[in-house]
Amino acid sequence: MVFETLGKNLYKFIDANNYYGFSLHSIQKIAYQCMIALKFLHERMRITHTDLKPENILFKVDGSRKVRDPD
């Protein structure tokens, strides 16, 4: 499998912020995107993610180049 380039995971992001809290807006955005991803996995792919933790939530790197399949 080939994936786009991803950045820090949520745990490293929290650690880099010295374990201070985040704004409610930021938390809502992260939670919403996680729920959308989990809904997709469950409904479309019939997959249940059983290891949800901050280390497994990865952020996308802005401006990264995507690798495309030539076919």
Secondary structure, DSSP 8 states (H G I E B T S, - for coil): -----EEEEHHHHHHHTTT----HHHHHHHHHHHHHHHHHHHHTS-------SGGG-EEE-TT--------
